[in-house]
Each structure stands twice: as C-alpha cells, then as structure tokens.
C-alpha cells in the first residue's frame, strides 16, 4: 500500500508503472547510456547496430557497425558516442550532425569490450573487457591516444 498525498491509502496498480517500449533492434540489446540532459539515449546490440534514440518521440538514428556491439557510452555534451565491439575494438562516433561520422577507432589486443564510460568532462574514455583488462584513452590529445596508467606500488583497498 502507498500513502497518498491527501492522506488516503490505496493499492498501487500496474498502470502507474507501465514502461514505454522502444523497438527496433533485431538482436539482444547489450548496453544503454542516457544523455546528461535526459532527452536522448544510445543503445548497442548484437545485431551490429548502435541506435541513438530521442526519448520524447521514440525516433532512432541507426548506425551500422562491422561487429556486435557489447558496450556504449555517451559524452557529457551528447555529441560523441563510444561503442565497444565483440572484437575488442572501440569506436568514437560524432553524432551531432545529420549523419554520424567515425572520429577514431581504437584497436587493442583484447577480448570483447564489456564496459565503457567517459570522464565527466569527456576528456578521457575508459573501457573494461571480458578478459579482465582495463583500457584508457586521452581524448584531448591530437590524435587521441592510449593513456598509460600511473605506476603504483603496494596494495590499494
């Protein structure tokens, strides 16, 4: 039971929690990232597509990729999408124009990418992979390049 604002108690019905369904992918959706303004989101799928959705209308821009998509991330300004593939490749896509454009492709000797995230200012991109490795890139460099992890000693908890 839920206590309503006017002090009455009533049972919640499922209609309060109905989800809006977005359809279009032909394969399993493996990842989703919401834009910082909450107006759009990006999905990645095993159907080898990335889709950029408008939350209000449900319209999607389809971006075909050469491999299954296993992770996605969206920059803080919503203009760049990163997609990780089953092949271990990470692609940066400019999605600010009418047609998406590949900005850079990072090829690493690794297993499928399982997680992606941008730093808060979108200066760095971080990825995790199925083999347990962690990858990082400095996107502020021209061209973007791998960011070495600092040398550390000891054990951190």
C-alpha positions as CSV (number, residue, x, y, z in Angstrom):
1,X,0.0,0.0,0.0
2,X,1.0,3.6,-0.7
3,X,0.1,6.6,1.4
4,X,-1.1,9.2,-1.0
5,X,-0.6,13.0,-0.5
6,X,-4.1,13.6,0.7
7,X,-3.6,11.0,3.5
8,X,-5.6,8.2,1.9
9,X,-4.2,4.8,1.5
10,X,-4.7,2.9,-1.8
11,X,-3.2,0.0,-3.6
12,X,-0.8,0.8,-6.4
13,X,-1.9,-0.5,-9.8
14,X,0.4,-1.6,-12.6
15,X,-0.7,1.3,-14.8
16,X,1.4,3.6,-12.7
17,X,4.5,1.6,-13.6
18,X,3.9,0.8,-17.3
19,X,7.1,1.1,-19.2
20,X,7.4,2.7,-22.6
21,X,8.8,0.2,-25.1
22,X,11.3,1.2,-27.7
23,X,11.6,-1.3,-30.5
24,X,14.0,-1.6,-33.5
25,X,16.9,-3.8,-32.7
26,X,16.9,-7.3,-34.3
27,X,19.3,-8.8,-31.7
28,X,19.8,-8.7,-28.0
29,X,20.4,-5.2,-26.6
30,X,23.7,-5.3,-24.7
31,X,24.1,-1.8,-23.4
32,X,22.4,1.5,-22.9
33,X,23.6,5.0,-21.9
34,X,21.4,8.1,-21.2
35,X,22.4,11.6,-22.2
36,X,23.2,14.0,-19.5
37,X,20.2,16.2,-20.5
38,X,17.9,13.2,-20.3
39,X,16.5,13.9,-23.8
40,X,18.2,11.0,-25.6
41,X,19.9,7.7,-25.1
42,X,22.0,5.3,-27.0
43,X,21.7,1.5,-27.3
44,X,24.1,-1.1,-28.6
45,X,23.1,-4.6,-29.8
46,X,24.3,-7.9,-31.0
47,X,22.6,-7.0,-34.3
48,X,25.7,-4.9,-35.1
49,X,23.9,-1.6,-34.7
50,X,24.1,1.4,-32.4
51,X,20.9,3.4,-32.1
52,X,20.6,7.0,-31.0
53,X,17.0,7.5,-29.6
54,X,15.0,10.6,-28.9
55,X,13.2,9.9,-25.6
56,X,10.3,12.1,-26.4
57,X,9.4,10.8,-29.8
58,X,10.9,7.3,-29.8
59,X,12.6,8.0,-33.1
60,X,16.0,6.3,-33.6
61,X,19.0,7.0,-35.8
62,X,20.6,3.7,-36.8
63,X,24.4,3.5,-37.0
64,X,25.5,0.2,-38.6
65,X,28.8,-1.3,-37.2
66,X,31.0,-4.1,-38.5
67,X,30.8,-6.2,-35.3
68,X,28.4,-7.0,-32.5
69,X,28.2,-4.1,-30.0
70,X,28.9,-5.0,-26.4
71,X,29.1,-1.6,-24.7
72,X,28.1,2.0,-25.4
73,X,28.8,5.4,-23.7
74,X,27.7,8.9,-24.4
75,X,29.8,12.0,-23.8
76,X,28.6,14.7,-21.4
77,X,27.6,17.0,-24.2
78,X,25.8,14.2,-26.1
79,X,27.8,14.8,-29.3
80,X,30.0,11.8,-29.1
81,X,29.2,8.1,-28.7
82,X,31.7,5.4,-27.9
83,X,30.9,1.8,-28.9
84,X,32.8,-1.3,-27.9
85,X,32.7,-4.3,-30.0
86,X,32.9,-8.1,-29.6
87,X,36.2,-7.9,-31.4
88,X,37.8,-5.6,-28.8
89,X,37.7,-2.5,-31.0
90,X,36.3,0.8,-29.6
91,X,34.9,3.4,-31.9
92,X,34.3,7.1,-31.3
93,X,31.4,8.4,-33.3
94,X,30.3,12.1,-33.8
95,X,26.5,12.0,-33.6
96,X,26.0,15.8,-33.6
97,X,25.3,16.1,-37.3
98,X,22.7,14.7,-39.7
99,X,24.9,11.7,-40.4
100,X,27.0,10.0,-37.7
101,X,30.7,10.1,-38.5
102,X,33.5,7.9,-37.1
103,X,36.1,10.1,-35.3
104,X,38.5,7.4,-34.2
105,X,38.9,3.7,-33.9
106,X,41.0,2.2,-31.1
107,X,42.3,-1.3,-31.8
108,X,43.7,-3.1,-28.8
109,X,44.8,-6.7,-28.4
110,X,42.0,-7.6,-26.0
111,X,38.8,-9.6,-25.7
112,X,35.3,-8.2,-26.2
113,X,34.7,-4.8,-24.5
114,X,32.2,-5.1,-21.7
115,X,32.0,-1.6,-20.2
116,X,32.6,2.0,-21.4
117,X,32.4,5.3,-19.7
118,X,33.6,8.9,-20.4
119,X,35.1,11.0,-17.7
120,X,32.8,13.9,-16.5
121,X,34.3,16.4,-19.0
122,X,34.6,13.7,-21.7
123,X,38.4,14.2,-21.8
124,X,39.1,10.5,-21.1
125,X,37.5,7.3,-22.2
126,X,37.7,4.1,-20.1
127,X,36.9,0.6,-21.1
128,X,36.7,-2.8,-19.4
129,X,37.0,-6.1,-21.3
130,X,35.9,-9.7,-20.9
131,X,39.5,-10.8,-20.1
132,X,39.5,-8.5,-17.0
133,X,41.7,-5.8,-18.5
134,X,41.1,-2.1,-18.2
135,X,41.9,0.4,-21.0
136,X,42.0,4.2,-21.0
137,X,42.5,6.9,-23.7
138,X,43.2,10.6,-23.6
139,X,40.7,12.1,-26.0
140,X,42.2,15.6,-25.5
141,X,45.3,14.5,-27.4
142,X,45.5,15.0,-31.1
143,X,45.1,12.3,-32.2
144,X,43.5,10.6,-29.2
145,X,45.9,8.0,-27.7
146,X,46.2,5.4,-25.0
147,X,46.6,6.8,-21.6
148,X,49.2,4.9,-19.6
149,X,48.1,4.0,-16.1
150,X,50.3,5.5,-13.4
151,X,53.0,3.3,-11.9
152,X,52.0,2.3,-8.4
153,X,53.5,0.3,-5.6
154,X,51.7,-1.6,-2.8
155,X,48.2,-2.8,-2.5
156,X,45.2,-0.4,-2.6
157,X,42.0,-1.3,-0.8
